[in-house]
Amino acid sequence: MQKKLHVKVGDTVKVISGTSKGSEGKVLRIDRKKNRAIVEGVNIVKKHVKPSASNPQGGIEETEAGIHLSNIMVVVDGVASRVGRKEDENGKLVRFLKKNGEVVK
């Protein structure tokens, strides 16, 4: 069974440590085996690309690299906070911000 994570694809997150500290972006992909997420516009690296049929020129591309899940926090309405889980009135588990108790969509 997969373990529950505090982030989901599509969440807006803030980087709390590393070279991209303070930047925000949207989660594009999550790698559960390596506990890493690819965040839009964060942790940009240069990648050398060989020429191919689709890209005959080749060259150096800038792309997002993975960032560890422990280095990102969920942001809702400009508030970055840790995330907890609780049951709503229907008995379904929902995520909420520990800082202000707001439910994360």
Order of alpha helices (4+ residues) and beta strands (2+ residues): beta-beta-beta-beta-beta-beta-beta-beta-beta-beta-beta
